[in-house]
Amino acid sequence: MLTRNIIQFIILLFLLFSCSSKGSENFDDLSKIEIGMDINSAHQAMRNEPVDIDVAYWDNNLLVERYESGFAASDYYSIVYQKSDSSVVEIGWGE
């Protein structure tokens, strides 16, 4: 019983640290992104792949890439691109 609890605790710690690490990397990488930057340059700055890419619900002319955020953040980090010229128009820091 005690061994099982220890194993569960170790797995939980591993999951927390792995998520936190990716979120921390994404935070650092987002600080390199600038409004007006093209999509290829933005992708080169990001070490991790986005969680998803979708058309923005508020504007069909925009694409939104979402990235894992830090532990206990309420939302994903995001980069919003203009479809017409693939330039960055907004950076979301995950509230």
C-alpha positions in Angstrom: 0.0 0.0 0.0 2.8 2.4 0.9 4.8 1.5 -2.2 1.7 2.1 -4.4 1.3 5.6 -2.9 4.9 6.4 -3.4 4.7 5.3 -7.0 1.6 7.5 -7.6 3.3 10.4 -6.0 6.4 10.1 -8.2 4.2 9.8 -11.3 2.3 12.9 -10.3 5.5 14.9 -9.7 6.8 13.8 -13.1 3.7 15.0 -14.8 3.7 18.3 -13.0 7.4 19.0 -13.9 7.0 17.9 -17.5 4.0 20.2 -18.0 5.7 23.1 -16.2 8.9 22.7 -18.3 7.0 22.9 -21.6 5.0 25.8 -20.4 8.1 27.6 -19.2 9.8 27.0 -22.6 6.7 28.3 -24.4 6.7 31.4 -22.2 10.4 32.1 -23.0 9.8 31.5 -26.7 6.8 33.8 -26.8 8.9 36.7 -25.5 10.8 36.4 -28.8 7.7 36.8 -30.9 6.8 40.3 -32.2 3.7 41.7 -33.8 4.2 41.8 -37.6 6.6 38.8 -37.6 5.9 36.3 -40.3 4.7 32.8 -39.4 7.9 31.0 -40.4 10.0 33.2 -38.1 7.5 32.7 -35.3 7.7 28.9 -35.8 11.5 29.0 -35.7 11.3 30.8 -32.4 9.0 28.2 -30.8 10.6 25.0 -29.5 7.4 23.1 -29.0 4.6 22.3 -31.4 1.2 24.0 -30.9 -1.5 22.1 -29.1 -3.9 23.1 -31.9 -4.4 25.5 -34.8 -7.8 26.8 -35.6 -9.7 29.7 -37.2 -10.3 32.4 -34.7 -14.0 32.3 -33.5 -14.2 36.1 -33.5 -12.7 36.6 -37.0 -12.6 34.2 -40.0 -9.5 36.0 -41.3 -7.3 35.0 -38.4 -5.6 31.7 -37.4 -4.9 30.9 -33.7 -2.1 28.6 -32.6 -2.4 27.5 -29.0 0.6 26.3 -26.9 0.7 24.7 -23.5 1.0 27.3 -20.7 2.5 27.2 -17.3 1.1 25.2 -14.4 -2.2 26.7 -13.0 -2.6 29.1 -15.9 -6.3 29.5 -16.9 -5.8 29.5 -20.7 -3.3 28.4 -23.4 -0.6 30.7 -24.7 -1.5 31.7 -28.2 -0.2 33.3 -31.4 -2.8 34.9 -33.7 -1.9 35.2 -37.4 -3.5 37.2 -40.3 -4.5 34.7 -43.0 -3.8 37.0 -45.8 -0.1 37.6 -45.2 0.7 35.1 -42.4 1.9 37.8 -40.0 1.5 37.9 -36.2 -1.3 40.2 -35.1 -1.6 39.2 -31.4 0.2 37.3 -28.7 -1.9 35.7 -25.9 -0.2 35.1 -22.5 -2.8 32.8 -21.1 -4.3 35.1 -18.5 
